[in-house]
Amino acid sequence: MDSKKRGFYIGRFQPFHLGHRKVITEIAKQVDELVIGIGSAQQSHTPENPFTAGERIMMISRSLEDLDLYYYVIPISDIYRNAIWVAHVRSMTPPFTDVYSNNPLVSRLFHEAGYEVQYSPMYNRQEYSGTEIRRRMLAGEDWEKLVPAEVVDVIHEIKGVERLKAVAVKGDIEDVIAERP
């Protein structure tokens, strides 16, 4: 029987940024394999969720190629029923024993289901935030330094900044820009 330690880490990754990369690098020191769940996988083409699940898979996979870690990137759609959400996640992923999350709801749901939940440090959360990166994209500010170079390439390849600007109506852009930390 294979006794590899396999962890689970979930996020929306809108987009995958250097904070995510740092967390995964730290998790890689504790596990043999990592299941990376792409949350809200059904969402795309909105100001909060501009990238598709497939695009997020590209961002993550390309950004982690140099990491000495075996990982799976699994899209997980929302089901909007917290009582069965962990079972939904388990039905979509390889088995895992440890969960890594700083999200209070995710942590609580997995804890109640009997999983060991580990918290990871946040890295420069004010800048390494999908909200901040999308705000900078909309405002025409420098966002590229906050994501791995591979993510920059994917976003340019898919014309992600142009898409974000197209799906954000005038009021949204002003609201997002006004959300400066």
C-alpha positions in Angstrom: 0.0 0.0 0.0 1.2 3.5 -0.9 1.7 5.6 2.2 2.3 9.0 0.6 1.0 12.0 2.5 -1.4 13.9 0.3 -2.7 17.4 1.2 -5.5 19.5 -0.2 -5.4 23.3 -0.9 -8.2 25.2 -2.5 -8.6 28.7 -3.9 -10.2 30.6 -6.7 -6.9 31.7 -8.1 -8.3 34.7 -9.9 -5.4 34.9 -10.8 -2.8 32.6 -9.3 -0.3 34.9 -7.6 3.0 34.9 -5.8 1.3 34.5 -2.4 -0.4 31.2 -3.6 3.0 30.1 -5.0 4.7 30.8 -1.6 2.0 28.9 0.3 2.3 25.9 -2.0 6.1 25.9 -1.7 5.6 25.7 2.1 3.0 23.0 1.9 5.4 21.0 -0.4 7.8 20.7 2.5 5.1 18.8 4.4 3.4 16.5 1.8 4.4 14.1 -0.9 1.5 15.1 -3.1 -0.9 18.0 -3.2 -4.4 18.2 -4.6 -5.0 21.8 -5.7 -8.7 22.6 -5.9 -9.8 25.4 -8.2 -12.9 26.7 -6.3 -15.8 28.3 -8.1 -14.7 26.5 -11.3 -17.9 27.3 -13.1 -17.3 31.0 -12.7 -15.6 33.1 -15.5 -16.0 36.3 -17.4 -17.0 38.5 -14.4 -15.1 41.2 -12.6 -14.6 38.9 -9.6 -13.9 35.7 -11.6 -12.5 36.7 -15.0 -10.6 33.5 -15.8 -12.0 30.1 -16.8 -11.1 26.9 -14.9 -9.0 25.9 -17.8 -7.1 29.1 -17.8 -6.5 28.8 -14.1 -5.2 25.3 -14.6 -2.7 26.7 -17.1 -1.6 29.4 -14.7 -1.0 27.0 -11.9 0.5 24.1 -13.9 3.0 26.4 -15.7 3.9 28.2 -12.4 4.7 25.0 -10.5 6.7 23.1 -13.2 10.0 23.7 -11.3 8.6 22.6 -7.9 9.7 19.2 -6.6 6.1 18.2 -5.9 3.6 15.8 -7.5 0.3 17.7 -7.7 -3.2 17.4 -9.2 -5.1 20.5 -10.3 -8.9 19.8 -10.0 -11.7 22.2 -10.9 -14.4 22.2 -8.3 -17.7 23.9 -9.0 -19.8 25.5 -6.3 -22.8 23.6 -5.0 -24.2 26.1 -2.6 -24.9 23.5 0.2 -22.3 23.7 2.9 -23.6 20.6 4.6 -22.5 18.4 1.7 -19.7 20.5 0.3 -16.9 18.3 1.7 -18.5 15.2 0.2 -18.7 17.0 -3.1 -15.0 17.9 -2.9 -14.1 14.3 -2.0 -16.1 13.0 -5.0 -14.0 15.2 -7.3 -10.5 14.6 -6.0 -8.0 11.9 -5.1 -8.1 11.0 -1.4 -6.2 13.4 0.9 -5.6 13.5 4.7 -4.6 17.1 5.4 -6.4 20.3 4.4 -4.5 23.6 4.1 -6.8 26.7 4.2 -7.0 30.1 5.9 -10.7 30.4 4.9 -12.8 30.1 8.0 -15.7 28.4 6.3 -13.6 25.9 4.4 -11.6 25.2 7.6 -14.7 24.6 9.7 -16.4 22.4 7.1 -13.3 20.1 6.8 -12.8 20.1 10.6 -16.4 19.0 11.1 -15.8 16.2 8.6 -12.9 15.0 10.6 -10.0 16.3 8.6 -6.8 17.8 10.0 -6.8 21.5 9.0 -3.6 23.4 8.8 -3.3 27.1 8.5 -0.6 28.7 6.4 0.9 32.1 6.8 -0.3 34.8 4.5 2.4 36.5 2.4 2.1 40.3 1.9 -1.7 39.9 1.7 -2.3 43.5 0.8 -0.5 43.1 -2.5 -0.8 39.3 -3.1 -4.5 39.3 -3.4 -6.6 38.5 -6.5 -8.8 41.5 -5.7 -5.7 43.8 -5.6 -4.3 42.3 -8.8 -7.6 42.7 -10.7 -7.9 46.3 -9.4 -4.5 47.1 -10.7 -5.3 45.5 -14.1 -8.4 47.7 -14.3 -6.6 50.8 -13.2 -3.7 50.3 -15.6 -1.3 49.9 -12.7 1.6 47.4 -12.4 0.2 44.0 -11.6 2.8 41.8 -13.3 5.2 41.8 -10.4 2.6 40.2 -8.2 2.2 37.0 -10.2 4.7 34.4 -11.5 6.1 35.1 -15.0 4.2 32.1 -16.3 0.9 33.7 -15.2 1.8 36.9 -16.9 2.4 34.9 -20.1 -1.0 33.1 -19.8 -2.9 36.4 -19.1 -1.3 38.0 -22.1 -2.0 34.9 -24.2 -5.7 34.9 -23.4 -6.0 38.7 -23.4 -7.1 38.5 -19.8 -6.7 42.2 -19.0 -8.8 43.1 -22.0 -11.4 40.6 -20.9 -11.5 42.0 -17.4 -12.0 45.5 -18.7 -14.7 44.4 -21.1 -16.7 42.5 -18.4 -16.3 45.3 -15.8 -19.0 47.9 -16.3 -18.1 51.5 -15.6 -19.4 51.4 -12.1 -17.6 48.2 -11.3 -14.2 49.6 -12.5 -14.7 52.7 -10.3 -15.6 50.5 -7.3 -12.7 48.2 -7.8 -10.2 51.0 -8.2 -11.6 52.7 -5.1 -11.0 49.5 -3.1 -7.3 50.4 -2.7 -5.8 49.0 0.5 
